[in-house]
Amino acid sequence: MNPAPYDFEFLTPCFCGGADPTKAELRAPSIRGALRWWFRALGGTQEQEEQIFGTVRDKAKASSLVIRVERKPCGGEADWAQKPLKQDNGGYIWYFLEKGNRWRKEAALYPGSKATVDVLFRHPLAPVDEEKLKKAWEAFCRFGSIGYRATRAAGAFRVERFDGSLEEYERAAETILKPAGFVVLFFPDKRKNWRSIARFAEEKLKDPLRTNFPGSCPSPLGSADPRQTSAVYLRPLKVGAEDYYLMAFEAPHDRVVGEKSRLNKNGENEENKSVLNLVFHDPAPYGGGRGTIRP
């Protein structure tokens, strides 16, 4: 993996910030944190993770990887927040954004804004570590998101070196995500702007996902008690100048989900099963088959 600059284009509002969460800024620690999640979710070991990202455990070790925001986000849709959130129009999937006073212009990086990120190395990595990091970086650039509600269609972006047709995204999922144990779905429905694809993601989250796995019950879809970040991501993709698609992926539970949240809604131990497969593929009791998908 060679040191290089990467050009990012944000597809949906990105709610990332520093000490003040109501003022958005693209920060290197946010990118590093998301990349580290991908490295771990794709099967990187703790030893490899510490070699690349550093550690404060035992003997502290500096990171081999350096990420810098070379060009801050600029341009894009400055008036993105003028339309208020409403039920079935962002008010469900992004409810906590409005509740947390984040649905306003300065609280997010604008959809359509562009930035440049540099990736550098302090010293060479072992070949096996470099190969694992290379896959994690490509996965992050193709399928990643950053900031608040990143699992729910916010903070999505595309990177110039890794964009392309829907078929190219599908091939990348086949070669990078699925061999690592991810469950991946691509919805063929096409939309023409980010608001429309966010509404489509909202429909899928509300029913059948939350209908079958409510937030009040522990599950890999995420819950408040125990507090569990979702292993299921609803991720917008942009193909060409104006075509938006939705993909959903689910990371391996044993890498990103706490033990209590690996139980299904009926309390049976199903840690090896997938929420996406249960909801969209199995005919019962989860209401599978609601809409055509590309498995």
C-alpha angles and dihedrals in degrees: 000000000000124000107257146145118259125202115221128197117192114224101186131021110291114214101198125134147142130245090336108053091192091067113066125219134159106241130185092229090059091054093044091050093051092045090050089053090054092048091053095042091052091056105268112159124238090248092053091046091053092048092054105031100027129233143230093207118113102325107020115235127194120232118264089208125077121193121187133180099229096178121024118228113280137171123016134112104332094180094052093124098052093096109072122229113260135181109283089009103078094303093105105040093039099031094127092055092064092039090053093049092247100121094097137100100261095044097072142039105253122256106254094026117134133213139172123230125193122212116201138166130222091205137353120283128227109266094248091050092046092052092050091048091048091057092046091051093050091048090050092048094047103035108012133109134184139209135029115344090013089147090056105057098279123118094026119156143167127225120218097231093050105039125100141115125342088253090058090054089049092051091050090052090051094051101037112022107033097049087055092055101264121145109222132190129182118198112213093210110116126212131188104221142021095257092056094049090048089054089050090052088048091055092052093046093050096045129043099002104049092029088065100029108034120194091242091069126064111255141136087262088073135264143197097230109065091020105240130168112223119263086201116083126195102206127185117215127199119211119189120332102324115358116113126190134179127231129181125203135178123207121221108279096221090062103043110014128077117239096251092053093055089078119099124235092270092056095248119138104253102149092146094053127091128232090216093051093046094049103037103028112028110077095215149072092352103056097247123185097050098147134349118283138176107237 
